[in-house]
């Protein structure tokens, strides 16, 4: 598994605290040079015949085709080229509309076989408030272009849990997303972390967080509608048509090793986690070994985010039996075969359930 972080945006969303910089041609060239150098430097860390490649960000669709081609050729030169079972590219609707069908066809020609579109909402007022660059019409047009280019594995990102997001507006967004019939939907509750503009607004009293009951209602409205439309709720925030679960992201939840390339990218070797410092040129890679206890906690936490759950033997060997029994009695854990999972009607409070176990 290979992840490449593209830390560029045209503007910053009100809720985002990820590392990113305003895109500029010269800076993107320096970024491409740095990533290619890192590929050469860390080639021995990448598994033979990697199954997945994921370009995330930031806004990877700002990356010129020439830069993307250089990075792919560097991977091939170092023995880690495609074709990949799953090659995902995150895109912004506005970039797809501006660059048009030839750009998307170029992505497909380079081996990209899965597109993740950052829609977030189909309501123009909400999109303006989020400081997104696109409107609902552009989101629809971007989806049409991606389909016209021949992509048969498309994911849409949505966001809920904003205090100014009404239930009616949210349900209209969900209904429109489902009507487009994408193979995959990722849906995230707004979190207020770090140095985002929204976190600053909260601190200054300019914004109030949405009550838990509002977030809960919006989340389960999505769950119900997605199930009725034939989607499998295979992870807390992810829904897929049968056989279209995200292979790369599923690898994270199964603790499979991956190499993260680019500034601020993270990596996992199986026994240690690493991260790159957040600057375009000369970024530094740091590693931190995991203790046995860290590994157990990670295994439990990540597995219980999924519908597959955790192995029965592992659960009882590493958690207090009285806590497990109590959660089973509350219906917060259910047994499926030889595994235990958090049922969908408790997914919204999964963090509290996991905290009790660890």
C-alpha positions as CSV (number, residue, x, y, z in Angstrom):
1,X,0.0,0.0,0.0
2,X,1.3,3.4,-1.0
3,X,-0.2,6.8,0.1
4,X,1.0,10.0,-1.5
5,X,-0.1,13.3,0.2
6,X,-0.6,16.2,-2.1
7,X,-0.6,19.3,0.2
8,X,-2.1,21.9,-2.1
9,X,-5.4,23.8,-2.1
10,X,-6.8,26.8,-3.9
11,X,-8.5,27.9,-0.7
12,X,-9.0,26.5,2.8
13,X,-12.3,25.0,4.0
14,X,-13.6,26.5,7.1
15,X,-13.4,23.2,9.1
16,X,-10.0,21.9,7.8
17,X,-6.8,21.8,9.8
18,X,-4.8,19.4,7.6
19,X,-1.5,20.6,6.4
20,X,-1.8,22.3,3.0
21,X,-0.5,25.2,1.1
22,X,-1.9,27.5,-1.6
23,X,-1.1,25.9,-4.9
24,X,1.6,27.5,-7.1
25,X,3.3,26.1,-10.2
26,X,6.8,26.5,-8.8
27,X,5.8,25.0,-5.5
28,X,4.2,22.0,-7.2
29,X,7.4,21.4,-9.2
30,X,9.4,21.4,-6.0
31,X,6.9,19.0,-4.4
32,X,7.2,16.6,-7.3
33,X,11.0,16.7,-7.1
34,X,10.8,16.0,-3.3
35,X,8.4,13.1,-3.7
36,X,10.4,11.5,-6.4
37,X,13.6,11.8,-4.3
38,X,11.7,10.2,-1.3
39,X,10.5,7.3,-3.5
40,X,14.2,6.6,-4.4
41,X,15.3,7.0,-0.8
42,X,12.6,4.8,0.7
43,X,12.0,2.3,-2.1
44,X,13.2,-0.6,0.1
45,X,10.3,0.1,2.5
46,X,7.6,-0.4,-0.1
47,X,6.3,-4.0,-0.5
48,X,6.8,-5.8,-3.7
49,X,3.8,-5.5,-6.1
50,X,1.9,-3.0,-3.9
51,X,-1.9,-3.6,-4.4
52,X,-3.1,-0.1,-3.8
53,X,-2.0,3.5,-4.6
54,X,-3.8,6.4,-3.1
55,X,-3.3,10.1,-3.9
56,X,-4.9,12.2,-1.1
57,X,-4.7,15.7,0.2
58,X,-5.1,18.5,0.2
59,X,-6.4,18.6,-3.4
60,X,-4.6,16.0,-5.6
61,X,-6.6,17.1,-8.6
62,X,-4.6,20.3,-8.6
63,X,-1.5,18.3,-9.5
64,X,-0.6,18.6,-13.2
65,X,-0.7,15.4,-15.3
66,X,3.0,16.0,-15.9
67,X,3.8,15.8,-12.2
68,X,1.6,12.8,-11.7
69,X,3.3,11.1,-14.6
70,X,6.8,11.8,-13.1
71,X,5.8,10.3,-9.8
72,X,4.3,7.2,-11.4
73,X,7.4,6.7,-13.5
74,X,9.6,7.0,-10.5
75,X,7.6,4.3,-8.7
76,X,8.0,2.1,-11.8
77,X,11.7,2.7,-12.0
78,X,12.1,1.7,-8.4
79,X,10.2,-1.5,-9.0
80,X,6.8,-0.5,-7.5
81,X,4.8,0.6,-10.5
82,X,1.3,-0.5,-11.5
83,X,-1.0,-1.7,-12.5
84,X,-2.5,-1.5,-9.0
85,X,-5.6,-3.4,-8.0
86,X,-7.0,-0.1,-6.7
87,X,-5.6,3.3,-7.7
88,X,-7.6,6.1,-6.0
89,X,-7.4,9.8,-6.8
90,X,-9.2,12.4,-4.6
91,X,-10.6,15.2,-6.7
92,X,-12.4,18.5,-6.2
93,X,-15.5,19.1,-8.3
94,X,-14.3,22.5,-9.5
95,X,-11.0,21.1,-10.8
96,X,-12.8,18.4,-12.8
97,X,-15.2,21.0,-14.3
98,X,-12.5,23.4,-15.2
99,X,-10.0,20.9,-16.6
100,X,-12.8,18.9,-18.3
101,X,-13.1,15.4,-19.8
102,X,-9.5,15.3,-21.3
103,X,-8.0,15.7,-17.8
104,X,-10.1,12.9,-16.4
105,X,-9.4,10.7,-19.4
106,X,-5.7,11.3,-18.7
107,X,-6.1,10.1,-15.2
108,X,-7.7,6.9,-16.4
109,X,-5.0,6.4,-19.0
110,X,-2.4,6.6,-16.2
111,X,-4.1,3.8,-14.4
112,X,-6.4,5.6,-11.9
113,X,-9.4,3.3,-11.5
114,X,-11.2,4.9,-8.5
115,X,-12.2,8.5,-8.1
116,X,-13.2,10.1,-4.8
117,X,-15.1,13.3,-5.2
118,X,-15.2,15.8,-2.4
119,X,-18.8,16.9,-2.7
120,X,-19.6,17.5,1.0
121,X,-23.0,19.0,0.3
122,X,-25.5,19.6,-2.5
123,X,-26.7,22.8,-0.9
124,X,-25.1,26.0,-2.3
125,X,-25.6,27.9,0.9
126,X,-23.8,25.3,3.0
127,X,-21.0,25.0,0.4
128,X,-20.4,28.8,0.5
129,X,-20.4,28.7,4.3
130,X,-17.8,25.9,4.2
131,X,-15.7,28.0,1.8
132,X,-15.8,25.2,-0.8
133,X,-14.8,26.3,-4.3
134,X,-17.7,24.5,-6.1
135,X,-21.4,24.7,-6.0
136,X,-24.0,21.9,-6.3
137,X,-24.2,22.3,-10.1
138,X,-20.5,21.8,-10.4
139,X,-20.6,18.7,-8.2
140,X,-23.2,17.2,-10.5
141,X,-21.3,18.1,-13.6
142,X,-18.0,16.7,-12.1
143,X,-19.8,13.4,-11.5
144,X,-21.1,13.3,-15.0
145,X,-17.7,14.0,-16.5
146,X,-16.1,11.2,-14.4
147,X,-18.7,8.8,-15.5
148,X,-18.3,9.9,-19.2
149,X,-14.6,9.2,-18.9
150,X,-15.5,5.6,-18.1
151,X,-14.9,5.4,-14.3
152,X,-16.9,2.6,-12.8
153,X,-15.7,3.0,-9.2
154,X,-16.7,6.4,-7.8
155,X,-16.9,7.6,-4.2
156,X,-18.6,10.7,-2.9
157,X,-17.6,12.5,0.3
158,X,-20.3,14.1,2.5
159,X,-20.2,15.9,5.8
160,X,-22.8,16.3,8.5
161,X,-23.0,17.5,12.1
162,X,-22.9,21.2,11.6
163,X,-25.1,23.3,13.8
164,X,-26.4,25.3,10.8
165,X,-27.2,22.2,8.8
166,X,-30.9,21.5,9.0
167,X,-32.3,18.0,8.9
168,X,-34.2,18.8,5.6
169,X,-31.0,20.1,4.0
170,X,-29.1,17.1,5.1
171,X,-31.7,14.6,3.9
172,X,-31.9,16.4,0.5
173,X,-28.1,16.0,0.1
174,X,-28.2,12.3,1.0
175,X,-31.1,11.7,-1.4
176,X,-29.3,13.4,-4.2
177,X,-26.1,11.5,-3.5
178,X,-27.9,8.2,-3.6
179,X,-29.8,9.2,-6.7
180,X,-26.5,9.5,-8.5
181,X,-25.8,5.9,-7.6
182,X,-22.1,6.0,-6.8
183,X,-20.4,2.8,-5.8
184,X,-19.2,4.3,-2.5
185,X,-20.1,7.0,-0.1
186,X,-17.8,8.3,2.7
187,X,-19.7,10.4,5.3
188,X,-17.9,12.3,8.1
189,X,-19.2,14.1,11.2
190,X,-17.7,17.5,11.5
191,X,-14.9,17.6,14.1
192,X,-13.4,20.8,15.5
193,X,-9.7,20.2,15.9
194,X,-6.5,22.1,15.6
195,X,-6.2,25.5,13.9
196,X,-9.1,25.5,11.6
197,X,-11.1,28.7,11.0
198,X,-14.2,27.0,12.5
199,X,-12.3,26.1,15.7
200,X,-11.3,29.7,16.0
201,X,-14.9,30.8,15.5
202,X,-16.0,28.4,18.2
203,X,-13.4,29.8,20.7
204,X,-14.6,33.3,19.8
205,X,-18.2,32.5,20.3
206,X,-19.1,32.9,16.6
207,X,-20.1,29.3,16.2
208,X,-21.8,26.7,18.4
209,X,-21.3,22.9,18.0
210,X,-24.3,20.9,16.9
211,X,-25.9,18.9,19.8
212,X,-25.2,15.2,19.9
213,X,-28.9,14.4,19.3
214,X,-28.9,16.4,16.1
215,X,-25.7,14.6,14.9
216,X,-27.2,11.3,15.9
217,X,-30.4,11.9,14.0
218,X,-28.5,13.0,10.8
219,X,-26.2,10.0,11.0
220,X,-28.9,7.4,11.3
221,X,-31.0,9.1,8.6
222,X,-28.1,8.4,6.3
223,X,-27.7,4.8,7.6
224,X,-31.4,4.1,6.9
225,X,-31.4,5.6,3.4
226,X,-28.1,4.0,2.4
227,X,-29.3,0.6,3.5
228,X,-32.6,1.0,1.5
229,X,-30.5,1.9,-1.5
230,X,-28.4,-1.3,-1.3
231,X,-25.2,0.0,0.4
232,X,-23.3,-2.1,2.9
233,X,-22.3,0.0,6.0
234,X,-18.9,-1.7,6.3
235,X,-17.2,0.9,8.5
236,X,-18.4,3.7,10.7
237,X,-18.1,6.4,8.1
238,X,-18.2,4.3,4.9
239,X,-20.9,2.8,2.7
240,X,-20.4,0.7,-0.4
241,X,-22.2,-1.3,-3.0
242,X,-21.4,-5.0,-2.8
243,X,-17.7,-5.6,-3.8
244,X,-16.9,-1.9,-3.9
245,X,-15.5,-1.5,-0.3
246,X,-12.4,0.7,-0.4
247,X,-9.4,-1.7,-0.6
248,X,-6.8,0.8,0.5
249,X,-8.7,2.3,3.4
250,X,-9.7,-1.2,4.6
251,X,-6.0,-1.9,4.8
252,X,-5.7,0.8,7.4
253,X,-8.4,-0.7,9.6
254,X,-6.7,-4.1,9.2
255,X,-3.3,-2.6,10.2
256,X,-1.7,-3.5,7.0
257,X,1.7,-1.9,6.4
258,X,1.8,1.2,4.1
259,X,4.3,3.8,3.0
260,X,3.2,7.4,3.1
261,X,5.1,9.8,0.8
262,X,5.0,13.5,0.7
263,X,5.0,16.3,3.3
264,X,3.0,15.4,6.4
265,X,2.3,11.9,5.2
266,X,2.1,9.0,7.7
267,X,3.4,5.5,7.4
268,X,3.0,2.2,9.2
269,X,5.5,-0.7,9.0
270,X,3.6,-3.2,11.1
271,X,5.7,-2.5,14.3
272,X,6.2,1.3,14.1
273,X,4.5,4.4,12.8
274,X,6.3,7.2,11.0
275,X,5.5,10.6,9.7
276,X,7.0,13.3,7.5
277,X,7.4,16.9,8.7
278,X,5.1,19.4,7.0
279,X,7.2,21.4,4.5
280,X,7.5,21.1,0.8
281,X,11.3,20.9,0.6
282,X,13.6,18.9,2.8
283,X,10.9,17.3,4.9
284,X,12.1,14.8,7.5
285,X,10.8,11.3,8.1
286,X,10.5,10.2,11.8
287,X,9.7,6.7,13.1
288,X,8.3,5.7,16.5
289,X,8.1,2.0,17.6
290,X,4.9,0.7,19.0
291,X,4.7,-1.2,22.3
292,X,2.9,-4.5,22.5
293,X,0.1,-2.6,24.4
294,X,-0.1,0.0,21.6
295,X,-0.5,-2.8,19.0
296,X,-3.3,-4.4,21.0
297,X,-5.2,-1.1,21.4
298,X,-4.8,-0.2,17.8
299,X,-6.0,-3.7,16.7
300,X,-9.1,-3.4,18.8
301,X,-9.9,0.2,18.0
302,X,-9.5,-0.2,14.2
303,X,-11.3,-3.5,14.0
304,X,-14.3,-2.3,15.9
305,X,-14.8,0.6,13.5
306,X,-15.8,-2.0,10.9
307,X,-18.8,-4.3,10.4
308,X,-16.4,-7.3,10.4
309,X,-15.5,-6.6,14.1
310,X,-12.8,-8.3,16.2
311,X,-11.9,-11.9,16.7
312,X,-13.5,-13.4,19.8
313,X,-10.3,-14.9,21.1
314,X,-8.4,-11.6,20.8
315,X,-11.2,-9.7,22.5
316,X,-11.4,-11.9,25.5
317,X,-7.6,-12.2,25.8
318,X,-7.1,-8.5,25.9
319,X,-10.2,-6.9,27.5
320,X,-11.9,-7.4,30.9
321,X,-14.6,-10.1,30.7
322,X,-17.0,-8.2,33.0
323,X,-16.8,-5.1,30.6
324,X,-17.4,-7.3,27.6
325,X,-20.3,-9.0,29.2
326,X,-21.8,-5.7,30.2
327,X,-21.5,-4.3,26.7
328,X,-23.1,-7.5,25.3
329,X,-25.9,-7.1,27.8
330,X,-26.5,-3.5,26.6
331,X,-26.5,-4.6,23.0
332,X,-23.4,-2.6,22.3
333,X,-21.5,-5.7,21.2
334,X,-23.0,-8.6,19.2
335,X,-21.5,-11.9,18.2
336,X,-21.3,-12.8,14.5
337,X,-19.7,-16.2,14.0
338,X,-16.4,-16.1,15.9
339,X,-16.2,-12.4,15.9
340,X,-17.8,-9.5,17.9
341,X,-18.8,-6.2,16.3
342,X,-20.5,-3.0,17.3
343,X,-24.0,-3.1,15.7
344,X,-24.9,-0.3,13.4
345,X,-27.4,1.2,15.9
346,X,-24.4,1.8,18.3
347,X,-21.9,3.0,15.7
348,X,-22.5,6.6,16.6
349,X,-21.2,6.0,20.2
350,X,-18.4,3.6,19.1
351,X,-15.7,5.8,20.6
352,X,-17.3,5.4,24.1
353,X,-17.7,1.7,23.6
354,X,-14.0,1.3,22.6
355,X,-12.9,3.5,25.5
356,X,-14.6,1.1,27.9
357,X,-12.9,-1.9,26.4
358,X,-9.4,-0.4,26.4
